[in-house]
Amino acid sequence: MALFRIYLFVTFAAILAYTVWVIATEGPIFLQVAIGMLSEFKWPGQFTLDFAIYLYLSMFWIMWRNEFSAFGIVFGLVASVLGAVVLLPYLIYLSYKCEGDVKLMLIGPNRM
């Protein structure tokens, strides 16, 4: 679990720094860029679609894990927009809250 947490912290720091840099230099125009790439039907669009599918998968997992509570739905929607910037800290939080129990992290306390 220690290596997994280190990985989560390092990747979170990397994506946060990268995101801050891109927003500072390009502006918060991701949706315009993503829609443009999707409409061209080329490799960047394929990558964008693949990424969007991942975002929705993480959104539904967060909602499901939180039993579709109001918090789970709102947090899942936020994660579907912000991606790893939200998911990685959530996984770090769960790794400590669940005391390293991966099954508990994945399915939540009420499904054990």
N, C-alpha and C positions, 0 to 999 in steps of 0.2 A: 504494500500500500504506500510505503514511503516513496518509492520510485514513481508510482502513479501520481502522487500528489506533487512531486517535483515537476513531472511532465506538465501537469495542469497549471502550476504556477508559471513555469517558463513560457508555455504557449499562450497563456493569458497575457503575460507581460508583452510578448511579441505582438500579438494581435491588437492589443490596446495601443501600443506605441505606433504601430503601422496605421491603425485607423485614425488616430489623432493626427498623424502626419498627413495622411491623404485628405482628411477633412480640412485641415489648415491650408493645404496647397491647392486642392481641387474644389473644395466646397462639398456640402452634403447632397450630392446629386446622384447617388447610387442608383435609384430607381430609373432615372432617365438613361443612364449608361446601360443598365441591365436590360431594359426594354429594347434599347437600340441594338444590343448584341443579340438578343433573342430573335429579333425580326430579320436578321441577316442570314439565319440558318447556316452558320459556320461554326468552327470549333469554339470560339469564345461564347457563342450562344449555347452550345451544348454544355459547356462547363457551367454557365449561369443557370441553366435549367436543372442540372444535376445538383448544384448548390441549393437552389430553391426547394428541391425535393428533400434534401437533407434538413433544411430549415423547418419545413412542415413536419417532417418526421420527429424532430426534436420538440416542436411545439405540441404535437399530439401526445408524445411520451410524457412531457411535463404535465399536461392536462390530465392524462390518465393516471399518472403516479399520484397526483393530488386529488384524485377521485372527482374530477370535473367540478371542484369547488370554485367559488368566485375567484379566490386567489389563484388557483391553478389555471383557470381560463385566462385571466388577465396576464399572469406571468408567462403563460405559453404564447400568447399573442405578442408580448414584448420580445420574447426569445425568437419568435419567427421573423422579427424585423432586425434585431440586433445580433443574432447568431451567437457565435462563440464568446463574444463580449459578455453575454449573459449566461450562456450554458456552462462555461468553464468555472466561473465563481460559484455557480449553483452546485456543480459536481464537487468542488472543493468543500463547500459547506456541508453537503451530504456525507462526504467521506469522513468528516469529523463527527457530525451528528449521529451517524450510523456506526461509529467506532470501527470503521474499516470493513464492515459487513457488506460485501458487494451485492448480495441478494437483496438485503434490506434497502440499499441505495437504489437498486433498479426497480423494485416492485412496491416499495413503500411499506409502512408498518401494519396497515390493515389487511394486507394480503399474505402475511406470513403464516 
